Amino acid sequence: MNRHLPTLSVLHYVYGIFTCVTGVAMLMIVLLGGFLSSDFVAEQSNDPAAGVVGTVFQVLGWVAFAVVEAWGVLIILSGRWIDQRRNRMGTLVVAGLCCLSIPFGLALGIFTFVTLLNQDVEREYNGTKPAIA
């Protein structure tokens, strides 16, 4: 099972980068809110609710952006922990949270659990050499 750790690390890096790129899409919500709050929309309609809705969209967009980016960075950090063979419990927690994201996060989480819960991998994280069968 130890031979799967480099692959698992790369998969965490790739999925983390994919998540961060997806987070950038949240900025489209911020742009939509900026458009709704603009003077152009205020001139076209006499309804002041458009500005309020635009502000709500901007706030929600920034919050969603921050959450998704933090999540992506945490997944990348988990890949780094696998590379360095440290913080196994942190990686398992991230894997559990990845299982909430179907289908790719679920596959990555299950693969992470299967790999990191192996006895040889656990010994390697503890600094002892795996037993040769």
N, C-alpha and C positions, 0 to 999 in steps of 0.2 A: 504493500500500500504506500510505502514511502515514495515510490516512483511517481505517484499521482500528485504529490504536493506541488511541484513546479507548474503542472498543468492547471491545478486548482488556483494557484496564485495568479496566473495569466488570465484565467476566466474571471476572477474577481476584478482585476484591473480593467478588463474589457467591459464588463457589466457596469462597473463604477463610472467609466468614461461615458458609456451609453446613457446612464442615468443623468449625468451632468449635462450632456447635450440635450436631453429631453427637458431638463430644467430651464434651459435657455428658451425653449418654446413658451414657457410661462411668461416671458417678457412680452409676448404678443397680447396677453391680457392687460398688461400695463399700458401698452401702446393703445389698445382699444379704449381703456379708461381715459388716457390722455386726450384721445380724439373726442370722446363724449364730454370731456370737461373744457374743450377748446372754445374759443370765441366764435369760430365758424358755426358750430352746432347751436350755440346760444343765439346767434343772429338769425338762424334759419327757423328756430322754434322759440316760441315765447315761454316755453315750459322750463322752469328752473330745476326740475327734477333730473334733467339730463346731466347737469353738473354734479349733482349729488351721487347719481348712479356712476358717473365717471370716476369720482373720487373713491367710491366703494370698490370699483373694479381695480383701480390702481393699488389700493391697499391690499386687497386680496391677492392680486398678481404678485406683488413684492413678497408677501408672506409665503405664497406657494413656491416662488422662486427660491427663497432662502431655505425652505424645508427640503425641497428636492435637491438642491445643491449640497446641503449638509449631508443628506442621505447618500448621495453619490460619493462624496469625499470619505464618508465612513466606510463604504464598500471598498474604495481604493485603499484605505488604511488597513482594512482587513486583509487585502491581498499582500500588503507589505508585511503584516504580522506573520502571514504564512511563509513568506520568503525568509524571514528572520527566525522562524520557529519559536515565536513567543506569543503570549496572550491568547492561548488556545480558547479559553472561556469567552473572551471578547469576540473571537471569530465565530464561535458557536452561537452567540447571541445575534450577531449580524446575520448569520445563516438562517436562524429562526425567523428574523424579520424579513429576510429576502423571500421566504416561503409565502408571504402575503402577496407578492407580486407574481401573478400568473401570466404566462407559462415559464418565462426564462428565469425569473427569480426563484420559482419553485424548484426547477431543475437544478439550479446552482445551489440552493439550500440543501436539497436532498443529497447531492454529490458531496457537499461539504460535510454533512453529518456522517455519511458513510465512510468518508476518508478519515476525518479527524477522530471518530470514535473507535478506530482500530487500535488494538493494543500496541503494535509496533510504532505507530505514529505517536501515541501517547508517551511511549518511552523516549522517542526522539525529542519530543518537546521537553521532557524532563531532563534531558542531557545524557541519558544512558543509551548504549548501543543496542539495537534490536537483536533479539535472539535469532540465531541461524538454525533453521529446521533441518 
